[in-house]
Structure formats: structure tokens, C-alpha cells
Amino acid sequence: MNYQETTNWLFSQLPMYQLQGASAYKKDLTNTHILLQHLDNPQAHLKCIHVAGTNGKGSTSHMLASILQEAGYKVGLYTSPHLKDFRERIRINGVEISERFVCDFVNQHRVFFEANDMSFFEMTVGLAFDYFAKEKVDIAIIEVGMGGRLDATNVITPLISVITNIGLDHTQFLGTTLAAVASEKAGIIKPGIPVVIGEYTEETKTVFLEKAKECNSKIYFASDLISETFSSDLIGDYQLHNKKTVLQTISVLNAQKEFTVFQEDLKSGFLRVVKNTGLQGRWQQLGLFPKIICDTAHNKNGLEIVLNQIQKETFETLHIILGVVNDKDLDEVLPLFPKKAIYYFCKPNIPRGLDAVLLQKEAEKHHLKGTIYNSVSEAYDAAQNNATKEDFIFVGGSTFVVAELPLNKGI
């Protein structure tokens, strides 16, 4: 199979949570262990930092990778989901895995995958670990896909575990209280391995402290310990918390004396995240006049911060291009959106995308007025045509909406 055929098979042959939802979720790590044993346990040869959290784990992972690259290390970076190309998930020093490696890996192991009913995520994690081990990276930053305890990445013994924050998302899998979600995320804490917590509430702090004590793991609460921050090319307000988490993580890493990161590495690493790692879709500016911003925030916690940041902007009219997935709790997120805005309702082009007609009907219940469009691109074009130079256009509601934008054009 060529690359297109290979990725088509990966996406369609087996369930994938990002596209299909609950049908793709597995409730144990048996398959992952079987797969990694088949691959000769490549994860055993990796030094890793494991990053979980409801929001910010992608930005945090990319910042860590950028800083370690600036320190001169060969850095593997595994994240999900991708925006444009599957290969975005697996990078070394910002360079995406080659199409040939993806094809060879799938073609070589396809019979095994099918015989053992491997999920999309299990195969992708196996691919990443195999690639990083063969390429002999110095360190790998591994982002959790969803949750933590039962996530396919949770087979590594990292140098440090990181949990950015806790919010209510994927509640059908992770639980309906902050404590329940925190318990799932805390599942990445390993015996004797230090853990860094980015943000916490009293409810979640108790969970983290209990798990750390159980594992005899030293715990660091970054928001309490870190006061200084650095300038970054990731400019969303929410990055302040992520930067503190990263600084605390690097401090713990330095203390282990296996890696050395200097102040200059921190400074340049924060400033070159996009250049070093290719991160996109985090308060990313696509236009100047009118100002156009897109962001992948898609749950209550993330959207609340992004929408508050919009209100700090100066503009005449606000245009919001909005699309969501069909398992989103609209009664939770729609009240966050400003009533004084023109809405462009659309459906992301995936099976899980919520029909724009249904989104408009639900939005009207919250006094959000706008027009239905057949696609994200059609809505995006309409907003640009309608907006004046003094207006502001925001695009979001789902990672999959942002993925359909011309991100590489920039401003």
C-alpha cells in the first residue's frame, strides 16, 4: 500500500475514537502490551516524559520538546490528534515521521494487527515507540490521548509524569466529577516517579496527593512553586499555566542530572515552539484586517478561557464560525458564547460532526443567532466576505473545525 492507502486503512479499518466516539474505546491495556511484546518492547529503550491533562497537554508537550531541542537533544514528540496529516502525531526534532516508515510499519505488521483486533490508537502508539527507538532519540515527550490510567500510552515508565489540569470532558468514559476524572489522569503516576501538577482544585489535589503517596512519588504543584515565566510564540492567555508546568518539569528533569537545560535553552525554546515543533491551532492568527483567530479549545474549561480572551480584543463586530462533534454537551458549552456576535454554523467533515441545522437550533435556545453553512470552508469564506477590517473573526468549537482551515498560510 502507498501512504494514502495506508492511512486510509488506519482510519477506516479499525475504530478510532476521534472519529467514531465510544465504539473505539477499550477498557484495558492488554492489546497494547501484546502489541509492544510483538515489537520487542521498543518503549523499554526510551527515556520519556509522560503528559496528561484535560487541557493544555498538547501545548505543554510541544513546549517541552522545543526547549529540549534547544538544549541540543534529539527529541521525539508523540501527540494527538493531528490537524492535517497523520504524520503530525509523530515527530523527531519537529520533523514528521516519513511516509515510507508509516507504510513499511503497517505493511509489515498488518496481519498481526488484524488477527489481534488492534485499535487505531494502539497501532499508532506502537508505531511511535518503534520509530523513536529505531531512531535512537535522546528523550521522547509522550502525550496521553484520553484519560490516563487506561490510555494506550500508559505502558511507559517515564522520567517524570505531568498532569496539566482537570476538567469535565469525555465524561462518558472518565467520570462525571472532577475527582473521578482526576483519578483517571492520576493513573499515569508510577511508583517512585516524580509527578508535576499544573493546576488543581482542592477536590483534585486530594486525589493527586493520595495517588502520589501510594506510589511513593514526589509531587510538585507548579502553580504554587513557579512565579517567573518566559515570553513565548504561543500567545493565548491560557499558556501562562502551561509555561509554569513546563518550567517545573524542566526543573525536576535538571535535578535528575541526566539531562541539562540552561536558562538560554528555556528562553529560546519558549520563543520557538512553532518553528521547532510545528504546533498549530492554539490561538493561531490567520488574518490581520480583520483579525482572524482559530483555537482548538473544545470543552468548557478551554472554551471559557478562549472566549474570555476574545472579550479583551478591540473590534466592531464579532463573527464566530462554530462547529462541534455530536457527543458535545451543548447545554454546558453554548452558554459560554457571547450573544452579541454573528454566528456561522457548520459541521466538521467527520462522521462524529454535529449537523449544522441541529447546532443552530440548540444555539437559538441560548440566543445565539446565525446562518447555516454546508462546510467549514464555506462558513469561513462567508465570514471573511461579511467582516470589515475593524471586525474580529473567531473559528473554533472543535479540533476538526480548525483542521479544515488554511493554517499554513498564516498572516
Phi, psi and chi 1 to 4 in degrees:
 res  aa     phi    psi   chi1   chi2   chi3   chi4
   1 MET       -  142.1  -64.2 -172.4  -67.1      -
   2 ASN   -81.0 -178.7   62.4   26.5      -      -
   3 TYR   -62.4  -44.3  177.0   68.5      -      -
   4 GLN   -62.4  -43.6 -169.8   60.7   56.6      -
   5 GLU   -65.1  -38.3  -68.3  166.6  -20.1      -
   6 THR   -64.4  -48.3  -60.6      -      -      -
   7 THR   -68.7  -35.4   52.3      -      -      -
   8 ASN   -59.8  -40.4  -74.2  -15.2      -      -
   9 TRP   -66.4  -43.1 -178.8   82.1      -      -
  10 LEU   -58.0  -43.8  -77.5  168.3      -      -
  11 PHE   -74.0  -36.3  -65.0  142.7      -      -
  12 SER  -104.0  -28.0   63.4      -      -      -
  13 GLN   -67.3  -39.6 -179.3   70.5   15.1      -
  14 LEU  -128.1  156.8  -63.1  171.1      -      -
  15 PRO   -59.1  147.3  -24.1   34.7      -      -
  16 MET  -137.5  117.7  175.4 -176.2  176.5      -
  17 TYR   -55.3  -43.2  172.6   72.5      -      -
  18 GLN   -60.2  -26.7  -77.1   83.9   -6.8      -
  19 LEU   -99.7  -35.9  -67.1  178.5      -      -
  20 GLN  -110.5  -22.8  -65.4 -178.3  -32.8      -
  21 GLY    90.7 -135.7      -      -      -      -
  22 ALA   -59.7  -30.3      -      -      -      -
  23 SER   -63.2  -18.8   66.8      -      -      -
  24 ALA   -95.0   -2.6      -      -      -      -
  25 TYR   -87.8  127.6 -172.0   65.9      -      -
  26 LYS  -110.6  145.9  -65.3 -172.1  177.0 -178.4
  27 LYS  -105.1   22.2  -66.1 -170.1  175.2 -177.8
  28 ASP  -159.0  173.7   62.8   62.0      -      -
  29 LEU  -105.6   15.2  -63.6  172.7      -      -
  30 THR   -56.3  -49.5  -58.4      -      -      -
  31 ASN   -61.3  -39.2  -97.8   22.9      -      -
  32 THR   -63.3  -42.8  -52.7      -      -      -
  33 HIS   -64.5  -39.8  -73.5  -65.2      -      -
  34 ILE   -62.3  -44.3  -69.3  171.1      -      -
  35 LEU   -64.1  -47.0  171.8   58.3      -      -
  36 LEU   -66.9  -32.8  -67.8  175.2      -      -
  37 GLN   -64.8  -40.6 -173.8  173.6    4.8      -
  38 HIS   -60.7  -34.1  169.3   75.2      -      -
  39 LEU   -89.3    9.1  -62.9  173.4      -      -
  40 ASP    67.3   33.9  -65.1  -34.1      -      -
  41 ASN    49.7   62.7  -70.3  -53.8      -      -
  42 PRO   -61.3  -28.6   24.0  -34.8      -      -
  43 GLN   -63.0  -23.3   80.2  -75.9   -1.1      -
  44 ALA   -68.5  -17.8      -      -      -      -
  45 HIS   -98.4    4.9  -55.2  -71.8      -      -
  46 LEU  -107.9  141.1  -59.1  175.8      -      -
  47 LYS   -99.6  124.2  -64.4  171.8 -178.0  175.8
  48 CYS  -130.0  157.2  -56.0      -      -      -
  49 ILE  -117.0  127.1  -63.2  175.4      -      -
  50 HIS  -104.1  125.6 -157.2 -169.7      -      -
  51 VAL  -122.0  119.3 -176.6      -      -      -
  52 ALA  -121.8  174.8      -      -      -      -
  53 GLY   144.6  158.2      -      -      -      -
  54 THR   -73.7  -46.3  -58.9      -      -      -
  55 ASN  -131.4  152.9  -66.2  -58.7      -      -
  56 GLY    88.2   -5.6      -      -      -      -
  57 LYS   -69.9  -31.0   58.9 -175.9 -178.5  -70.3
  58 GLY   -67.7  -49.4      -      -      -      -
  59 SER   -60.9  -43.5  -64.6      -      -      -
  60 THR   -61.0  -44.0  -62.6      -      -      -
  61 SER   -62.7  -43.4  -63.9      -      -      -
  62 HIS   -67.2  -39.1  -77.7   77.6      -      -
  63 MET   -62.5  -44.9  -73.8  179.5 -175.4      -
  64 LEU   -60.2  -44.0  -75.2  167.6      -      -
  65 ALA   -62.8  -43.9      -      -      -      -
  66 SER   -60.6  -45.3  178.6      -      -      -
  67 ILE   -64.2  -43.5  -71.0  165.1      -      -
  68 LEU   -69.1  -31.9  -73.1  162.0      -      -
  69 GLN   -63.9  -43.4  -75.2  172.0 -132.9      -
  70 GLU   -63.5  -27.2  -69.9  -69.6  -30.8      -
  71 ALA   -79.9   -0.6      -      -      -      -
  72 GLY    95.8   11.8      -      -      -      -
  73 TYR   -95.2  155.6  -64.2  106.9      -      -
  74 LYS   -88.4  112.5 -174.0  174.7 -175.4  179.4
  75 VAL  -115.6  121.2 -175.2      -      -      -
  76 GLY   -85.9  143.8      -      -      -      -
  77 LEU  -136.2  118.7  176.0   61.0      -      -
  78 TYR  -116.2  120.1  174.2   76.6      -      -
  79 THR  -138.6  168.2   58.4      -      -      -
  80 SER  -158.9  156.8   62.5      -      -      -
  81 PRO   -80.5 -178.8   32.5  -34.9      -      -
  82 HIS   -94.4  164.2   62.0  -88.6      -      -
  83 LEU   -99.0  -47.7  -72.6  175.1      -      -
  84 LYS  -115.0  -44.0  -61.6  -70.8 -173.7 -178.9
  85 ASP  -134.2  134.9 -174.4  -24.4      -      -
  86 PHE   -48.4  -34.7  169.2   79.9      -      -
  87 ARG   -67.7  -15.1  -64.0 -177.6  -58.0  134.1
  88 GLU   -59.2  -25.1  -64.0  168.0   26.7      -
  89 ARG   -68.6  -25.4  -64.3  168.3  177.1 -103.2
  90 ILE  -131.0  111.3  -56.3  168.4      -      -
  91 ARG  -135.0  154.1  -55.5  172.2 -171.8 -103.1
  92 ILE  -126.3  121.4  -65.0  176.4      -      -
  93 ASN    48.1   42.5  -77.3    6.3      -      -
  94 GLY    84.1  -10.4      -      -      -      -
  95 VAL   -92.7  126.6  178.5      -      -      -
  96 GLU   -67.2  149.3  -63.9  170.8   -2.8      -
  97 ILE   -53.5  146.2 -172.8  172.6      -      -
  98 SER   -74.6  151.8   69.5      -      -      -
  99 GLU   -59.1  -39.0  -67.3 -177.1   -1.4      -
 100 ARG   -61.9  -42.6  173.7   48.2   49.6 -158.6
 101 PHE   -63.7  -42.6 -163.8  100.6      -      -
 102 VAL   -60.1  -47.6  175.1      -      -      -
 103 CYS   -63.0  -47.1  -67.1      -      -      -
 104 ASP   -62.3  -41.2  -71.4  -12.5      -      -
 105 PHE   -62.7  -48.8  179.1   83.6      -      -
 106 VAL   -67.1  -44.9  172.9      -      -      -
 107 ASN   -63.0  -37.8  -70.6  -25.9      -      -
 108 GLN   -68.5  -35.9  179.5 -177.4   -8.6      -
 109 HIS  -112.1    6.9  -58.3  -70.0      -      -
 110 ARG   -59.2  -42.8  179.0  172.0  170.3  176.8
 111 VAL   -60.0  -41.3  172.4      -      -      -
 112 PHE   -65.0  -44.0  176.9   86.1      -      -
 113 PHE   -56.9  -47.4  -65.9  154.4      -      -
 114 GLU   -69.6  -38.9  -68.3  176.8  -30.9      -
 115 ALA   -65.6  -28.5      -      -      -      -
 116 ASN  -108.4    9.6  -69.3  -83.9      -      -
 117 ASP    52.4   49.7 -169.1   28.0      -      -
 118 MET   -70.5  138.7  -68.4  -68.8  160.7      -
 119 SER   -80.9  163.7   73.2      -      -      -
 120 PHE   -53.1  -46.5  171.9   91.6      -      -
 121 PHE   -69.3  -39.4 -159.3   71.7      -      -
 122 GLU   -61.5  -45.1  -71.7  158.3   -8.8      -
 123 MET   -62.8  -40.3  -69.7 -173.0  -69.3      -
 124 THR   -68.7  -40.1  -53.0      -      -      -
 125 VAL   -62.9  -43.8  166.5      -      -      -
 126 GLY   -60.2  -41.7      -      -      -      -
 127 LEU   -60.7  -46.1  169.1   60.6      -      -
 128 ALA   -62.5  -48.5      -      -      -      -
 129 PHE   -63.0  -41.9  -68.8  168.8      -      -
 130 ASP   -62.6  -43.0 -173.3   63.6      -      -
 131 TYR   -65.5  -48.7 -179.6   59.1      -      -
 132 PHE   -62.1  -39.8  -66.8  155.4      -      -
 133 ALA   -66.9  -44.4      -      -      -      -
 134 LYS   -67.2  -31.4  -74.4  177.0  176.5  171.8
 135 GLU   -87.7   -1.6  -69.2  -64.9  -43.2      -
 136 LYS    53.0   55.0  -65.4  179.9  169.4   58.1
 137 VAL   -67.1  151.8  -61.7      -      -      -
 138 ASP   -72.9  -37.4  -63.9  -44.8      -      -
 139 ILE  -155.6  147.3 -171.7  167.2      -      -
 140 ALA  -123.5  133.4      -      -      -      -
 141 ILE   -97.1  118.0  -47.7  -58.9      -      -
 142 ILE  -114.6  113.5  -53.3  -63.0      -      -
 143 GLU   -90.2  132.5 -180.0 -165.6   -7.1      -
 144 VAL   -64.6  142.7  167.8      -      -      -
 145 GLY   -76.8  -58.2      -      -      -      -
 146 MET  -149.6  137.2 -178.7  177.8   69.4      -
 147 GLY    72.1 -121.1      -      -      -      -
 148 GLY   175.9  -61.3      -      -      -      -
 149 ARG   -54.9  -44.3 -178.9  174.8   63.3   91.6
 150 LEU  -107.6   10.8  -61.6  174.6      -      -
 151 ASP   -72.6  144.6 -172.5   75.4      -      -
 152 ALA   -61.7  -22.1      -      -      -      -
 153 THR   -75.2  -13.6   63.7      -      -      -
 154 ASN   -82.3   45.4 -161.4   29.1      -      -
 155 VAL  -118.6    3.1  -67.9      -      -      -
 156 ILE   -95.8  156.2   56.8  176.2      -      -
 157 THR  -110.4   97.8  -59.2      -      -      -
 158 PRO   -81.3  170.8   32.6  -35.2      -      -
 159 LEU   -73.0  -37.4  -59.6  172.5      -      -
 160 ILE  -145.6  140.3  -53.6  168.1      -      -
 161 SER  -101.3  140.0  -58.3      -      -      -
 162 VAL  -128.2  131.6  179.9      -      -      -
 163 ILE  -125.6  113.3  -57.1  173.0      -      -
 164 THR   -70.9  -50.9   58.2      -      -      -
 165 ASN  -169.0  176.0   55.6   38.7      -      -
 166 ILE  -130.1  129.8  -60.4  -61.1      -      -
 167 GLY  -143.9  171.6      -      -      -      -
 168 LEU   -87.2  104.2  -65.9  178.7      -      -
 169 ASP  -148.7  148.8 -162.0   17.3      -      -
 170 HIS    53.1   43.0  -54.2  -56.3      -      -
 171 THR   -64.0  -23.4   53.2      -      -      -
 172 GLN   -67.1  -18.0   67.2  -90.1   48.3      -
 173 PHE  -110.6  -37.4  -54.2  116.3      -      -
 174 LEU  -102.4  -11.0  -54.1 -179.3      -      -
 175 GLY   113.3  161.6      -      -      -      -
 176 THR  -105.3    4.7   55.9      -      -      -
 177 THR  -123.4  157.7   66.1      -      -      -
 178 LEU   -61.5  -36.7  -69.0  178.1      -      -
 179 ALA   -64.8  -40.2      -      -      -      -
 180 ALA   -65.8  -44.1      -      -      -      -
 181 VAL   -64.5  -42.9  176.3      -      -      -
 182 ALA   -60.0  -36.9      -      -      -      -
 183 SER   -63.6  -40.0 -178.3      -      -      -
 184 GLU   -66.9  -44.1  -70.9  -63.5  -44.8      -
 185 LYS   -65.5  -38.3  -52.5  -76.7 -174.8 -172.8
 186 ALA   -66.6   -9.5      -      -      -      -
 187 GLY   -63.4  -13.1      -      -      -      -
 188 ILE   -85.7   -9.0   71.3  165.1      -      -
 189 ILE   -70.5  126.7  -59.6  174.5      -      -
 190 LYS  -112.0  154.0  -57.3  -66.8 -165.7  -56.5
 191 PRO   -55.4  124.9  -28.0   35.9      -      -
 192 GLY    75.0    2.0      -      -      -      -
 193 ILE  -100.3  126.6  -55.9  -60.8      -      -
 194 PRO   -63.3  149.9   22.5  -32.1      -      -
 195 VAL  -128.4  136.5   56.0      -      -      -
 196 VAL  -108.8  126.9  173.4      -      -      -
 197 ILE  -106.8  127.5  -53.1  -62.0      -      -
 198 GLY   -76.8  -66.0      -      -      -      -
 199 GLU  -125.1  155.0  -59.4  172.3   75.6      -
 200 TYR  -152.7  161.8   65.1   87.9      -      -
 201 THR  -116.6  170.2   64.4      -      -      -
 202 GLU   -59.0  -36.0  -71.6  -52.5  -50.6      -
 203 GLU   -65.0  -44.5 -174.4  178.0    0.0      -
 204 THR   -80.2  -30.4   62.4      -      -      -
 205 LYS   -59.9  -40.9 -175.2  175.5 -175.1  178.8
 206 THR   -58.7  -43.2  -60.2      -      -      -
 207 VAL   -62.4  -45.3  173.4      -      -      -
 208 PHE   -65.6  -42.3  -65.1  140.0      -      -
 209 LEU   -63.0  -41.6  -73.2  170.7      -      -
 210 GLU   -65.3  -43.2  -71.7  177.5   -4.4      -
 211 LYS   -67.2  -40.9 -177.0   64.6  174.8  179.8
 212 ALA   -63.2  -39.6      -      -      -      -
 213 LYS   -65.5  -43.4 -177.8  179.0 -179.8 -179.1
 214 GLU   -58.8  -37.9  174.3 -170.1  -35.1      -
 215 CYS   -92.3   -0.7  -68.9      -      -      -
 216 ASN    54.9   43.8 -166.2   27.8      -      -
 217 SER  -108.3  132.9  -60.5      -      -      -
 218 LYS   -70.7  136.0 -168.5  164.1 -175.8  179.2
 219 ILE  -118.9  139.3 -170.8  167.1      -      -
 220 TYR  -125.6  127.9  -59.1   84.7      -      -
 221 PHE  -101.1   99.5  -67.7   95.3      -      -
 222 ALA   -57.9  -38.9      -      -      -      -
 223 SER   -64.5  -23.9   57.2      -      -      -
 224 ASP   -90.0  -26.3  -65.3  -18.2      -      -
 225 LEU   -99.6  -23.4  -61.0  170.6      -      -
 226 ILE  -110.3  125.4  -60.9  -65.3      -      -
 227 SER  -111.6  -39.1   56.0      -      -      -
 228 GLU   -78.5  150.7   64.7  173.6  -40.7      -
 229 THR  -138.1  169.2   58.3      -      -      -
 230 PHE  -117.8  155.4  -70.6   75.5      -      -
 231 SER   -69.4  148.5  -63.1      -      -      -
 232 SER  -142.6  156.9  175.3      -      -      -
 233 ASP   -79.6   -6.3   58.1  -12.3      -      -
 234 LEU   -92.4  109.3  -58.1 -174.6      -      -
 235 ILE  -104.9   -0.3   57.4  176.4      -      -
 236 GLY   -62.7  146.9      -      -      -      -
 237 ASP   -55.0  -36.2  -74.2   -4.9      -      -
 238 TYR   -66.5  -15.0   51.4   82.5      -      -
 239 GLN   -68.5  -16.5  -61.2  -63.1   -1.8      -
 240 LEU   -56.9  -45.8  173.3   64.2      -      -
 241 HIS   -66.6  -41.7  -59.8  -68.1      -      -
 242 ASN   -63.5  -38.6  -64.4  -28.6      -      -
 243 LYS   -64.5  -39.3  -74.5 -170.7  -77.1 -172.4
 244 LYS   -63.9  -40.3  -71.8 -175.0  176.2 -176.5
 245 THR   -62.1  -43.0  -55.2      -      -      -
 246 VAL   -64.5  -45.8  168.2      -      -      -
 247 LEU   -60.7  -41.2  -73.8  169.1      -      -
 248 GLN   -66.3  -38.9 -176.5   61.9   63.4      -
 249 THR   -64.4  -44.0  -57.4      -      -      -
 250 ILE   -65.0  -36.7  -66.5  -64.2      -      -
 251 SER   -61.0  -44.5  174.9      -      -      -
 252 VAL   -65.8  -40.6  174.5      -      -      -
 253 LEU   -62.3  -44.7 -172.6   66.9      -      -
 254 ASN   -59.5  -39.2  -87.6  -24.9      -      -
 255 ALA   -65.4  -25.2      -      -      -      -
 256 GLN   -75.2  -16.0  -66.1  175.8  -15.6      -
 257 LYS    64.5   16.8  -62.9 -175.9  178.4  178.5
 258 GLU   -93.1  -28.0 -165.7  167.0   -8.7      -
 259 PHE  -127.4  150.2  -65.3   85.5      -      -
 260 THR  -126.3  122.4  -58.0      -      -      -
 261 VAL  -123.7  123.5  177.5      -      -      -
 262 PHE   -94.5  168.2  -64.2  105.2      -      -
 263 GLN   -56.9  -40.6  -73.9  -71.4  105.4      -
 264 GLU   -64.3  -33.4  -78.6  -55.4  -52.5      -
 265 ASP   -66.2  -40.1  -56.6  -36.0      -      -
 266 LEU   -61.9  -49.1  -70.8  169.0      -      -
 267 LYS   -59.2  -51.8 -176.8  177.9  179.2 -179.4
 268 SER   -71.8  -33.1   55.3      -      -      -
 269 GLY   -64.4  -42.9      -      -      -      -
 270 PHE   -65.3  -36.0  -82.9  121.3      -      -
 271 LEU   -76.9  -16.3  -73.7  173.3      -      -
 272 ARG  -123.1   30.9  -62.2  173.1 -175.9  167.5
 273 VAL   -60.7  -49.2  178.7      -      -      -
 274 VAL   -64.5  -45.5  174.0      -      -      -
 275 LYS   -63.9  -42.4  179.3 -178.0  177.6 -178.0
 276 ASN   -77.6  -30.7  -74.5  -15.5      -      -
 277 THR  -122.0  -15.6   70.1      -      -      -
 278 GLY    80.1   15.9      -      -      -      -
 279 LEU   -62.1  136.4  178.3   62.7      -      -
 280 GLN  -136.8  162.6  -62.9 -170.1  101.2      -
 281 GLY    86.3    9.0      -      -      -      -
 282 ARG  -109.8  104.4  -86.2   65.2  168.1 -172.7
 283 TRP    41.6   51.7 -164.2 -101.2      -      -
 284 GLN   -89.6  129.6 -177.5  173.4  -11.5      -
 285 GLN   -90.7  125.0 -171.4  164.9   -9.5      -
 286 LEU  -109.9  -11.9  -57.7  179.2      -      -
 287 GLY  -157.0  157.3      -      -      -      -
 288 LEU  -104.4  -48.8  -78.3  173.0      -      -
 289 PHE  -132.4   91.7  -58.2  104.9      -      -
 290 PRO   -76.0  160.0   31.0  -37.4      -      -
 291 LYS   -71.1  128.6 -172.1  171.1 -176.2  178.2
 292 ILE  -121.4  124.3  -55.3  172.7      -      -
 293 ILE  -125.5  136.5  -66.6  -70.8      -      -
 294 CYS  -121.1  153.0   67.8      -      -      -
 295 ASP  -154.3  140.7 -162.3  -78.5      -      -
 296 THR   -83.0    1.6   55.6      -      -      -
 297 ALA   -52.8  134.2      -      -      -      -
 298 HIS  -142.8   -2.3   55.9  -84.7      -      -
 299 ASN  -117.2  174.9   54.1   41.7      -      -
 300 LYS   -55.7  -48.8 -178.9  179.7  178.8 -179.2
 301 ASN   -62.1  -47.7  -61.7   73.6      -      -
 302 GLY   -66.9  -44.3      -      -      -      -
 303 LEU   -66.5  -36.1  -76.1  167.5      -      -
 304 GLU   -58.0  -44.8 -154.0  162.1   27.5      -
 305 ILE   -67.6  -44.6  -64.4  169.3      -      -
 306 VAL   -65.4  -43.6  168.4      -      -      -
 307 LEU   -68.5  -33.3  -67.8  169.4      -      -
 308 ASN   -65.3  -36.7  -75.4  -21.2      -      -
 309 GLN   -67.5  -35.0 -173.5  164.9   -7.7      -
 310 ILE   -59.9  -38.5  -70.4  174.5      -      -
 311 GLN   -67.4  -15.6  -62.8  -54.5  -40.7      -
 312 LYS   -83.0  -11.7  -62.8  177.1 -176.6  178.7
 313 GLU   -78.4  157.5  -62.7  -76.8  -23.2      -
 314 THR  -104.5  122.2  -59.3      -      -      -
 315 PHE  -159.3  165.1   51.9   79.0      -      -
 316 GLU   -88.6  -52.0  -72.5 -166.3   -2.8      -
 317 THR  -130.4  138.6  -58.6      -      -      -
 318 LEU  -100.5  127.5  175.0   59.9      -      -
 319 HIS  -113.8  127.8  -55.8 -103.1      -      -
 320 ILE  -122.9  118.1  -64.5 -178.9      -      -
 321 ILE   -91.8  118.2  -60.5  163.9      -      -
 322 LEU  -129.9  129.8 -177.3   62.4      -      -
 323 GLY  -145.9  151.1      -      -      -      -
 324 VAL  -142.1  172.5  -62.1      -      -      -
 325 VAL   -93.3  161.9  -68.1      -      -      -
 326 ASN   -78.4   -5.5   57.9   22.9      -      -
 327 ASP  -103.8   13.0   55.3   -1.3      -      -
 328 LYS   -74.4  138.0 -172.7   60.7   56.5 -175.2
 329 ASP   -80.6   93.3 -175.9  -12.2      -      -
 330 LEU   -67.5  -31.4  -63.8  179.3      -      -
 331 ASP   -66.9  -18.3  -72.3  -29.4      -      -
 332 GLU   -89.0  -39.8 -178.4  177.2   63.9      -
 333 VAL   -95.3  -33.9  -60.9      -      -      -
 334 LEU   -63.5  -35.2  -72.2  177.3      -      -
 335 PRO   -62.3  -16.4  -25.4   35.9      -      -
 336 LEU   -74.1  -24.3  -55.8  173.8      -      -
 337 PHE   -80.1  143.0  -76.7   84.9      -      -
 338 PRO   -69.0  139.1   25.6  -34.3      -      -
 339 LYS   -74.6  -28.8  -63.6  176.2  179.5   59.2
 340 LYS   -87.6   75.7 -166.7  175.3 -179.9 -178.1
 341 ALA  -161.5  157.7      -      -      -      -
 342 ILE   -99.1  124.4  -60.1  171.1      -      -
 343 TYR  -103.3  144.7  -75.4   85.7      -      -
 344 TYR  -124.1   98.2  -58.4   72.7      -      -
 345 PHE   -85.5  134.1  -60.2  108.6      -      -
 346 CYS  -148.9  167.7   53.6      -      -      -
 347 LYS  -114.8  123.8  172.6 -174.2  176.2  -65.9
 348 PRO   -62.2  144.8   19.1  -28.6      -      -
 349 ASN   -82.9   64.1 -171.7   27.2      -      -
 350 ILE  -140.4  159.3   59.1  166.0      -      -
 351 PRO   -57.2  -32.5  -27.6   35.2      -      -
 352 ARG   -79.6   -6.4  -89.3  177.4   72.4 -146.1
 353 GLY   -62.5  136.6      -      -      -      -
 354 LEU   -80.6  132.5  179.5   67.5      -      -
 355 ASP   -55.6  134.4 -173.7  -86.4      -      -
 356 ALA   -62.7  -29.5      -      -      -      -
 357 VAL   -64.8  -43.3  174.8      -      -      -
 358 LEU   -67.5  -38.9  -64.5  176.4      -      -
 359 LEU   -62.9  -43.0  177.6   58.1      -      -
 360 GLN   -61.9  -42.4 -176.2 -162.8   44.1      -
 361 LYS   -62.1  -43.5  -73.9 -178.5  179.4  178.3
 362 GLU   -67.4  -38.2  -69.5  -59.3  -47.6      -
 363 ALA   -65.4  -35.7      -      -      -      -
 364 GLU   -63.4  -30.7  -76.2 -179.7  -16.2      -
 365 LYS   -62.3  -24.0  -64.5  177.6 -176.8  177.3
 366 HIS  -107.0   16.9  -60.5  -82.3      -      -
 367 HIS    64.4   34.6  -50.3  -71.1      -      -
 368 LEU  -102.2  117.4  -50.5  179.5      -      -
 369 LYS  -107.1  138.0  -54.8  -67.2 -175.4 -179.2
 370 GLY  -178.1 -170.7      -      -      -      -
 371 THR  -116.2  150.5  -54.8      -      -      -
 372 ILE   -89.6  138.4  -62.6  166.5      -      -
 373 TYR  -126.8  153.3  -67.9   88.1      -      -
 374 ASN   -75.5  -18.0  -66.6  -39.3      -      -
 375 SER  -157.5  165.6   65.8      -      -      -
 376 VAL   -61.7  -43.8  172.9      -      -      -
 377 SER   -64.2  -37.6   59.5      -      -      -
 378 GLU   -66.1  -42.3 -173.5  178.4  -56.6      -
 379 ALA   -64.8  -40.7      -      -      -      -
 380 TYR   -63.9  -44.0 -173.0   58.6      -      -
 381 ASP   -63.6  -41.8  -70.9  -17.8      -      -
 382 ALA   -64.0  -42.4      -      -      -      -
 383 ALA   -63.1  -42.4      -      -      -      -
 384 GLN   -66.1  -35.6  -69.7 -177.6   90.4      -
 385 ASN   -71.1  -33.2  -71.1  -26.1      -      -
 386 ASN   -84.1  -26.6  -66.8  -18.6      -      -
 387 ALA   -80.2  146.5      -      -      -      -
 388 THR   -92.3  174.1   69.3      -      -      -
 389 LYS   -64.5  -22.4  -69.0 -178.7  178.2 -179.8
 390 GLU   -91.5    1.0  -70.1   75.0   32.9      -
 391 ASP   -89.5  177.2  -70.3   -8.4      -      -
 392 PHE  -132.8  131.0 -173.0   97.8      -      -
 393 ILE  -115.5  126.7  -60.4  174.6      -      -
 394 PHE  -117.4  137.5  173.9   73.9      -      -
 395 VAL  -123.3  124.8 -169.1      -      -      -
 396 GLY  -178.6 -156.7      -      -      -      -
 397 GLY   103.5  -23.2      -      -      -      -
 398 SER  -161.5  144.4  167.3      -      -      -
 399 THR   -55.1  -36.3  -61.6      -      -      -
 400 PHE   -74.6  -22.9  -56.2  104.9      -      -
 401 VAL   -70.2  -48.5  170.3      -      -      -
 402 VAL   -60.5  -35.3  173.8      -      -      -
 403 ALA   -62.5  -22.4      -      -      -      -
 404 GLU   -91.3    4.0  -64.5 -177.0   43.4      -
 405 LEU   -89.3  159.1  -61.5  174.3      -      -
 406 PRO   -79.6   70.9   29.3  -34.5      -      -
 407 LEU   -64.3  -35.6  -61.6  176.0      -      -
 408 ASN   -72.5  -14.6  -66.8  -35.5      -      -
 409 LYS   -71.6  -30.9  -69.3 -177.2  178.8  180.0
 410 GLY    61.0 -150.2      -      -      -      -
 411 ILE  -112.0      -   55.9  175.2      -      -
